[in-house]
Amino acid sequence: MTAQRLTTSRRLALRLIAVPLIVVTAALLYYGLRDRFFLPECDSERAKQTLADVLKQLELEPVRYEPITTVSSSKTQIVCNATLPLPDGGSVAVDYSFYWQGSQANMKYSVARRSDGNSEEKKQ
């Protein structure tokens, strides 16, 4: 009887360790591999960070990254636009899209800075 209790308690301990470990591993795999299979949504953290990096290269740093609008969305391309406020009172209008090129997600964008009725456009 003692051996049976010992076996039962070992099984319980194994389950208590194994189940959470499997759940954590599955979550890490899902979120880590998600970027390889899905394009980012327009207002996702991944998209906002990519947009912030692009705008920083252009020496534009908006006060906030909203509102961001999804123009269209499919499995192969997501099209977005945003008019973001700048610290000097102007704004930056950004049209951008995420698309697949082979197995790599890429971004195409058009940026126009607007201040006092003037507009300066940059594309890639």
FIBAPA-775339 format. One line per 10 residues: for each residue x, y, z of N, C-alpha, C, O, CB. Coordinates in steps of 0.05 Angstrom, whole numbers, plus 32768, in hexadecimal, padded with zeros to 4 digits. Glycine has a CB too. Example, Ala and Ser with C-alpha at 12.3 -4.5 7.8 and 13.67 -1.06 7.14 Angstrom:
<sites>
8108:7F8E:809C:80F6:7FA6:809C:8108:7FBE:809C:811D:7FBE:80A9:80E2:7FA7:80B5 ~ 8101:7FD3:808E:8111:7FEB:808F:8102:8001:809D:810C:8017:80A1:811A:7FF4:8072;
</sites>
This chain:
<sites>
8010:7FE8:8000:8000:8000:8000:8011:8019:8000:800A:802D:7FF3:7FED:8000:8018 ~ 8027:8019:800E:8039:8030:800F:8045:8036:7FF3:8048:804D:7FEB:804F:802C:8024 ~ 804C:8021:7FE5:8058:8024:7FCA:8043:8030:7FB7:804A:8040:7FA6:8062:8009:7FBF ~ 802A:8028:7FBB:8015:8033:7FAA:8010:8051:7FAF:800C:8060:7F9C:7FFA:8023:7FAE ~ 8011:8059:7FC8:800E:8076:7FCF:8026:8086:7FC4:8023:809C:7FBA:800C:8079:7FED ~ 803D:807B:7FC6:8055:8088:7FBC:8054:808C:7F9E:805B:80A1:7F93:806F:8078:7FC3 ~ 804A:8077:7F8F:8047:8079:7F73:8032:808E:7F6B:8035:809E:7F59:803F:805E:7F67 ~ 801B:808E:7F7A:8006:80A2:7F75:8010:80BE:7F7A:800A:80D0:7F6A:7FEE:809C:7F87 ~ 801F:80C2:7F8F:8028:80DD:7F95:803D:80E6:7F81:803F:80FE:7F7A:8035:80DF:7FB2 ~ 804D:80D4:7F76:8060:80DB:7F61:8052:80E3:7F48:805A:80F6:7F3A:8073:80C3:7F5C;
803D:80D4:7F41:802D:80DB:7F29:8021:80F6:7F2C:8020:8106:7F19:8017:80C5:7F24 ~ 8016:80FC:7F44:800A:8116:7F49:801E:812C:7F46:8019:8141:7F3A:7FFD:8116:7F65 ~ 8036:8128:7F52:804B:813C:7F50:8054:8140:7F33:8058:8157:7F2B:8063:8133:7F62 ~ 8056:812A:7F24:805E:812C:7F08:8049:813C:7EF9:8050:814D:7EE8:8061:8110:7EFC ~ 802F:8137:7EFE:801A:8146:7EF0:801B:8164:7EF7:8017:8175:7EE6:7FFF:813A:7EF7 ~ 801F:8169:7F11:8020:8185:7F1A:8037:8195:7F0D:8036:81AD:7F0A:8022:8187:7F38 ~ 804C:8187:7F06:8063:8194:7EF9:8060:8194:7EDB:8065:81A8:7ECE:807D:8186:7F02 ~ 8058:817E:7ED0:8057:817A:7EB3:8041:818B:7EA5:8047:8197:7E90:8052:815D:7EAC ~ 802A:818D:7EB1:8014:819B:7EA4:801A:81B9:7EA1:8018:81C4:7E8B:7FFA:8198:7EB4 ~ 8023:81C7:7EB6:802A:81E3:7EB2:8042:81E7:7E9F:8043:81FB:7E90:8030:81F0:7ECD;
8055:81D5:7EA0:806C:81D6:7E8F:8063:81D4:7E71:806D:81E2:7E60:8080:81C1:7E96 ~ 8051:81C2:7E6C:8047:81BE:7E50:8038:81D7:7E47:803B:81E0:7E31:8034:81A6:7E4E ~ 8027:81E3:7E59:8018:81FB:7E52:802B:8213:7E4C:8027:8221:7E39:8005:8202:7E69 ~ 803F:8217:7E5D:8052:822D:7E59:8062:8229:7E3F:8065:823C:7E30:8065:822F:7E71 ~ 806B:8210:7E3A:8079:820A:7E22:8068:820F:7E09:8071:821B:7DF5:8083:81ED:7E22 ~ 804F:8207:7E0A:803D:820B:7DF3:8038:8229:7DEE:8038:8231:7DD7:8022:81FD:7DF8 ~ 8035:8238:7E03:8030:8255:7E01:8049:8262:7DF4:8046:8273:7DE3:802A:8262:7E1C ~ 8060:825B:7DFE:8079:8267:7DF3:807D:8260:7DD5:8084:8271:7DC5:8091:825D:7E03 ~ 8077:8247:7DCF:8079:823F:7DB2:8065:824E:7DA1:806C:8257:7D8B:8075:8221:7DB0 ~ 804C:8250:7DAB:8037:825E:7D9B:803F:827B:7D96:803E:8284:7D80:801C:825C:7DAA;
8046:828A:7DAB:804C:82A6:7DA8:8066:82AB:7D9A:8069:82BE:7D8B:804C:82B4:7DC3 ~ 8079:8299:7D9D:8093:829B:7D8F:8090:8295:7D72:809E:82A2:7D61:80A7:8289:7D9C ~ 8080:8282:7D6B:807C:827A:7D4F:8067:828A:7D41:8065:828A:7D28:8076:825D:7D4D ~ 8056:8298:7D50:8040:82A7:7D45:804A:82BC:7D30:803D:82BF:7D1B:8031:82B6:7D5B ~ 8060:82C9:7D36:806B:82DD:7D23:8074:82D0:7D09:8076:82DF:7CF4:8082:82EB:7D30 ~ 8079:82B7:7D08:8081:82A9:7CF0:806A:82A2:7CDE:806D:829D:7CC6:8091:8290:7CF6 ~ 8052:82A1:7CE9:803A:8298:7CDA:8024:82AD:7CD6:8013:82A9:7CC5:802F:8280:7CE8 ~ 8025:82C2:7CE6:8010:82D7:7CE4:801C:82F2:7CE1:8030:82F9:7CEE:7FFE:82D6:7CFD ~ 8010:8302:7CD0:8018:831E:7CCE:800E:832E:7CE6:7FF9:8326:7CF1:800E:832B:7CB3 ~ 801C:8343:7CEF:8012:8351:7D06:7FF9:8362:7D00:7FF7:836C:7CEA:8028:8364:7D11;
7FE7:8364:7D13:7FD0:8376:7D10:7FDA:8392:7D11:7FEF:8398:7D1D:7FBB:8370:7D26 ~ 7FCC:83A5:7D05:7FD5:83C1:7D04:7FDB:83CD:7D1F:7FEF:83DC:7D21:7FC0:83D1:7CF6 ~ 7FCB:83C7:7D33:7FCE:83D4:7D4D:7FDC:83C2:7D61:7FDB:83C7:7D79:7FB4:83DD:7D57 ~ 7FE9:83AC:7D58:7FF7:839A:7D6A:8011:83A7:7D74:801B:83BA:7D67:7FFD:837F:7D5C ~ 801C:839D:7D89:8035:83A7:7D94:804B:83A3:7D80:805D:83B5:7D7D:803C:839A:7DAE ~ 804B:838D:7D72:8060:8387:7D5E:805F:839C:7D47:8074:83A6:7D3F:805C:836B:7D52 ~ 8047:83A2:7D3E:8044:83B6:7D28:804B:83D2:7D32:8059:83E1:7D24:8027:83B6:7D1E ~ 8043:83D9:7D4A:804A:83F3:7D55:8068:83F7:7D58:8073:840C:7D53:803C:83F8:7D70 ~ 8075:83E1:7D61:8092:83E3:7D65:80A0:83E6:7D4A:80B3:83F5:7D47:809D:83CA:7D73 ~ 8097:83D7:7D36:80A3:83DA:7D1B:809E:83F6:7D10:80B1:8402:7D05:8096:83C5:7D08;
8086:8401:7D14:8080:841C:7D0B:8091:8430:7D1A:809B:8443:7D0D:8062:8422:7D0F ~ 8094:842D:7D34:80A5:843F:7D44:80C2:843E:7D3A:80CF:8453:7D38:80A4:8437:7D61 ~ 80CD:8427:7D33:80E8:8425:7D28:80EB:8434:7D0E:80FF:8442:7D09:80F0:8407:7D24 ~ 80D7:8431:7CFC:80D7:843F:7CE2:80D7:845D:7CE6:80E7:846C:7CDB:80C0:8436:7CD0 ~ 80C4:8466:7CF7:80C1:8483:7CFB:80DA:848F:7D09:80E1:84A6:7D04:80A8:8489:7D0C ~ 80E6:847F:7D1B:80FE:8489:7D29:8115:848D:7D15:8124:84A0:7D17:8107:8475:7D3E ~ 8117:847B:7D01:812C:847F:7CEC:8127:8498:7CDC:813A:84A5:7CD2:812C:8467:7CD9 ~ 810E:84A0:7CD9:8106:84B9:7CCB:8106:84D1:7CDD:80FD:84E7:7CD6:80EB:84B5:7CBE ~ 810F:84CD:7CF6:8110:84E2:7D0B:80F4:84ED:7D11:80F1:8505:7D14:8122:84F8:7D02 ~ 80E1:84DC:7D12:80C5:84E3:7D19:80BE:84D1:7D31:80BF:84B9:7D30:80B1:84DE:7D02;
80B6:84DE:7D47:80AF:84CF:7D5F:8093:84D9:7D69:8092:84EC:7D78:80C4:84D1:7D75 ~ 807E:84CB:7D61:8063:84D4:7D69:805F:84D3:7D87:806D:84C4:7D96:804F:84C2:7D5B ~ 804C:84E2:7D90:8045:84E3:7DAD:8038:84C9:7DB4:803D:84BE:7DCA:8032:84FA:7DB3 ~ 8028:84BD:7DA3:801A:84A4:7DA8:8016:8496:7D8D:8016:84A2:7D78:7FFF:84A7:7DB7 ~ 8012:847C:7D8F:800D:846B:7D77:7FF0:8463:7D75:7FE9:844C:7D75:801F:8452:7D77 ~ 7FDF:8477:7D73:7FC3:8472:7D6F:7FB6:848C:7D65:7FC1:84A1:7D6B:7FB5:8469:7D89 ~ 7FA2:848C:7D56:7F93:8474:7D4D:7FA0:8467:7D35:7FAA:8475:7D23:7F76:847C:7D46 ~ 7F9F:844D:7D34:7FA8:843D:7D1E:7F91:842E:7D12:7F82:8421:7D21:7FC0:842A:7D27 ~ 7F8D:842F:7CF8:7F77:8423:7CEB:7F7F:840C:7CD8:7F93:840F:7CCA:7F67:8438:7CDB ~ 7F71:83F6:7CD9:7F75:83E0:7CC6:7F64:83E6:7CAD:7F4C:83E7:7CAF:7F6E:83C4:7CD3;
7F71:83EA:7C97:7F63:83F0:7C7E:7F59:83D6:7C71:7F42:83D4:7C69:7F76:83FE:7C6A ~ 7F6A:83C2:7C70:7F62:83A7:7C67:7F74:8392:7C73:7F8A:8398:7C7C:7F64:83A6:7C47 ~ 7F6A:837A:7C73:7F79:8364:7C80:7F73:834A:7C72:7F5C:8343:7C6D:7F72:8362:7C9E ~ 7F89:833B:7C6B:7F87:8321:7C60:7F9E:8310:7C6B:7FAE:831B:7C7B:7F87:8321:7C40 ~ 7FA0:82F7:7C63:7FB6:82E7:7C6C:7FD1:82EF:7C61:7FE6:82EA:7C6D:7FB1:82C9:7C65 ~ 7FD0:82FD:7C4A:7FE9:8304:7C3C:7FF1:8321:7C3F:8008:8328:7C3A:7FE7:82FD:7C1F ~ 7FDE:8332:7C48:7FE4:834F:7C4A:7FD1:835C:7C5E:7FB9:8357:7C5E:7FE3:835D:7C2F ~ 7FDD:836E:7C6E:7FCD:837F:7C80:7FD4:839C:7C7A:7FEB:83A3:7C7B:7FD2:8377:7C9F ~ 7FC0:83AC:7C74:7FC4:83C8:7C6D:7FB9:83DA:7C83:7FA3:83D6:7C8D:7FB6:83CF:7C51 ~ 7FCA:83ED:7C8B:7FC3:83FE:7CA2:7FC8:841B:7C9C:7FD7:8422:7C89:7FD4:83F6:7CBB;
7FBC:842D:7CAB:7FC3:8449:7CAA:7FBF:8456:7CC5:7FB0:844C:7CD6:7FB2:8458:7C94 ~ 7FCE:846C:7CC9:7FCD:847A:7CE2:7FD5:8497:7CDE:7FE6:849D:7CCD:7FDF:846D:7CF7 ~ 7FC9:84A9:7CED:7FD2:84C4:7CEF:7FD9:84C9:7D0C:7FC8:84CA:7D1D:7FBC:84D9:7CE4 ~ 7FF3:84CB:7D11:7FFE:84CC:7D2C:8007:84E8:7D33:8015:84F5:7D23:8015:84B8:7D2F ~ 8001:84F1:7D4B:8009:850C:7D54:8026:850E:7D5B:8032:84FB:7D67:7FF8:8515:7D6B ~ 8032:8524:7D53:804E:8529:7D5A:8050:853D:7D71:803D:854D:7D75:805E:8534:7D41 ~ 8067:853E:7D7F:806A:8550:7D95:8067:856E:7D8E:805F:857E:7D9E:8084:854B:7DA3 ~ 806F:8575:7D75:806E:8591:7D6D:8052:859B:7D64:804F:85B1:7D5B:8082:8596:7D57 ~ 803E:858A:7D67:8023:8591:7D5F:801C:8587:7D43:8004:8588:7D3C:8020:85AE:7D61 ~ 802F:857F:7D33:8029:8574:7D19:8021:8557:7D1B:801A:854D:7D31:8042:8576:7D07;
8020:8549:7D05:8019:852D:7D05:8028:851F:7CEF:8033:852B:7CDD:7FFA:8529:7D01 ~ 8028:8505:7CF0:8034:84F5:7CDC:801F:84E1:7CD2:8014:84D2:7CE2:804E:84E6:7CE7 ~ 801A:84E1:7CB8:8007:84CE:7CAC:8017:84B7:7CA1:802A:84BA:7C92:7FF6:84DC:7C96 ~ 800F:849F:7CA9:801E:8487:7CA1:800A:8473:7C94:7FF6:846B:7CA0:802D:847A:7CB9 ~ 8010:846A:7C7C:8003:8454:7C6F:8017:843E:7C6E:802D:8441:7C63:7FF7:845B:7C52 ~ 8010:8427:7C79:8023:8411:7C79:8015:83F6:7C77:7FFD:83F4:7C7D:8034:8411:7C93 ~ 8024:83E3:7C6E:8019:83C8:7C6B:802E:83B3:7C72:8046:83B7:7C6E:800E:83C3:7C4E ~ 8024:839D:7C7C:8035:8385:7C81:802D:8370:7C6C:8016:836C:7C67:8031:837B:7C9F ~ 8041:8364:7C61:803C:834F:7C4C:8051:833A:7C4E:8067:833E:7C59:803B:835C:7C30 ~ 804B:8323:7C42:805E:830D:7C42:8070:830F:7C29:8066:8314:7C13:8050:82F2:7C42;
8089:830B:7C2C:809C:8308:7C16:80AB:82EE:7C1C:80BE:82ED:7C2C:80B0:8321:7C13 ~ 80A2:82D8:7C10:80AB:82BE:7C17:80A0:82B7:7C32:8088:82B8:7C37:80CA:82BC:7C16 ~ 80B2:82B0:7C45:80AA:82AA:7C60:80AF:82C1:7C73:80AC:82BF:7C8B:80B8:8291:7C6A ~ 80B7:82D8:7C68:80BE:82F0:7C77:80A8:8305:7C76:809F:830C:7C61:80D9:82FC:7C6D ~ 80A0:830F:7C8D:808D:8325:7C8E:809C:833F:7C8A:80B0:8344:7C97:807D:8325:7CAA ~ 8092:834F:7C77:809F:8369:7C71:808B:8380:7C75:8073:837B:7C77:80AA:8369:7C54 ~ 8095:8398:7C75:8085:83B0:7C78:808B:83C3:7C61:80A2:83C8:7C5A:808A:83BD:7C93 ~ 8076:83CF:7C56:8078:83E4:7C42:806A:83FC:7C4E:8055:83F9:7C5A:806B:83DB:7C26 ~ 8075:8414:7C4A:8069:842B:7C57:806C:8445:7C47:807D:8447:7C36:8074:842F:7C72 ~ 805B:8458:7C4D:805B:8472:7C42:8056:8485:7C59:8042:8482:7C68:8046:8476:7C2A;
8068:8499:7C5D:8066:84AB:7C74:8065:84C8:7C6B:8075:84D0:7C5A:807E:84A7:7C87 ~ 8052:84D7:7C75:8050:84F4:7C6F:804E:8503:7C89:803C:84FF:7C99:8038:84F9:7C5C ~ 8060:8516:7C8D:8060:8527:7CA4:804F:8540:7C9E:8052:854C:7C89:807C:8530:7CAE ~ 803C:8546:7CB0:802B:855D:7CAB:802E:8571:7CC2:802A:856A:7CDA:800D:8554:7CA8 ~ 8034:8589:7CBB:8035:859E:7CD0:802F:85B9:7CC3:803B:85C0:7CAF:8051:859F:7CDE ~ 801C:85C7:7CCD:8013:85E1:7CC3:800D:85E1:7CA5:8014:85F3:7C96:8029:85F5:7CC8 ~ 8000:85CC:7C9C:7FF7:85CA:7C80:800C:85C0:7C6D:8006:85BC:7C56:7FEE:85E5:7C77 ~ 8025:85BC:7C76:803A:85B2:7C65:803B:8594:7C67:8033:8588:7C7B:8056:85BE:7C6D ~ 8044:8587:7C52:8045:856A:7C51:805F:8561:7C44:8067:856B:7C2F:802D:855E:7C43 ~ 806D:854F:7C51:8086:8544:7C46:8083:8526:7C47:807E:851A:7C5C:809F:854E:7C56;
8086:8519:7C30:8081:84FC:7C2E:809A:84EC:7C2A:80AC:84F4:7C1B:806D:84F7:7C17 ~ 809B:84D5:7C37:80B1:84C2:7C34:80A5:84A6:7C30:8092:849F:7C3D:80C4:84C2:7C4D ~ 80B0:8497:7C1D:80A5:847C:7C16:80BB:8467:7C17:80D3:846D:7C14:8097:847C:7BFB ~ 80B2:844F:7C1B:80C3:8438:7C17:80B2:8421:7C0E:80BD:840B:7C09:80D3:8431:7C30;
</sites>
